[in-house]
């Protein structure tokens, strides 16, 4: 019986990595600033990292924390972790000290490595997190720091063999933390493997794959790395996003694919250099992390061409729940640009009411998911895990409806829904109307305290450079499209919306200005 179970057991992200590196030994795998790594060199470096981890006594399940910008060695460490069955934990570079310290302590990690841009933070964390046994830097020559790669050079590279089992938790991905303390999402080897297969199966990846990556590979953009390597492609890394540098790199490397968040796309579209940039090499522009207004999508299609792919997911079901393909973006018979798309292959989706009963066709319900991709649960939070994964479904907390063509439309987070005068108001629908105005660059809508209505609809709007629009005109546009209940009672204008560390509009930061001292819990 044991032999039969082994025959049917499978699913390893490590196997995909090992096979990809062996298939294309002499191709360029990673361009990191001016440095290049071939697939053979990348394999050797992963083997050295594995030897170093083994020499330090790290065992299956031990946590490895990284705090670094986009660099090839970030992926090297992650790959070594995946093969050995350790746990990869990434800190976001824009996170605060308290958030970083909480994650390091909560994750029970054993090893920490940072690049030179975070030397001060490493020193601060070393003081606050004494349980970490091993502290290293990605670079040599930093006073008071030991370079991990100088240490690793002492060892012969280990053979690239996968020790991790399919159900081993190999990644602990912490949620953004804007709702309070971050939650550690336990992602198994099986889940990471499924994510890569789904991306390769559902997306028409370019034949000559050159992936330009300004977004952090330690987070959402990292999902594209293994599919790129499997196809023998090249990963072009940028440390931080700047539209001018991005446009220059796009032309220099003739990038065929890229991963961006909507705020980055807006910056590119608004940059004067976009008018003279040659975008013809691009075959796929993948975007996600937050909704993008249909108006700006149409603008992006004019600039980039019919190459946009949207992916909707969440940390608990990483990246891959719904997607909108290149063809979906340019359909003329159906209005799809406000949609999050249709399910990925391997994902089952249902819209459920408060009793976990399917809602009627066209009605709004909570979007719930079943898939081998779904997380194992929340780290050290069994009660919350049971609440979110009840009755055989992962409850995403996102409210949506399905149209007659099979496309899913998100209306908002369940917790962000505004109840005004007893009516349910979904902010994203209002944001789409505001974003359709030619003068509006971005908009955020949320509820604020109101003595008469309980909550009143509030909008905060950032305008495009050199353009203007009045509050009354925007209110009239919403009233015409969505009716009086959805019309903002007031609109504030700002130079730019505040963003979370992951590039999403930070509604909690905006909302707290108006809910200070009120009873509503800031979620």
Secondary structure, DSSP 4 states (H G I P E B T S, - for coil): -HHHHHHT----HHHHHHHHHHHTTTSEEEEETTEEEEHHHHHHHHHHHHHHHHHTT--TT-EEEEE--S-HHHHHHHHHHHHHT-EEEE--TT--HHHHHHHHHHTTEEEEEE-GGGHHHHHHHHHH-TT--EEEESSS--TT--BHHHHHTTSPPPP------TTSEEEEEEP--TTSS--EEEEEHHHHHHHHHHHHHHS---SS-EEEE-S-TTTGGGHHHHHHHHTT-EEEE-SS--HHHHHHHHHHHT-SEEEEEHHHHHHHHHSGGGGT---TT-SEEEEESS---HHHHHHHHHHH-S-EEEEEEETTEEEEEEEE-HHHHT-SSS--TT--BEEPTT-EEEEE-TTS-BPPTT--EEEEEE-TTS-SEETT-HHHHHHHTGGG-EEEEEEEEE-TTS-EEEEEEGGG-EEETTEEE-HHHHHHHHHTSTTEEEEEEEEEEETTTEEEEEEEEEEPTT----HHHHHHHHHHHH-TTTS-SEEEEESS--B-TTSSB-HHHHHHHHHTTSSS---
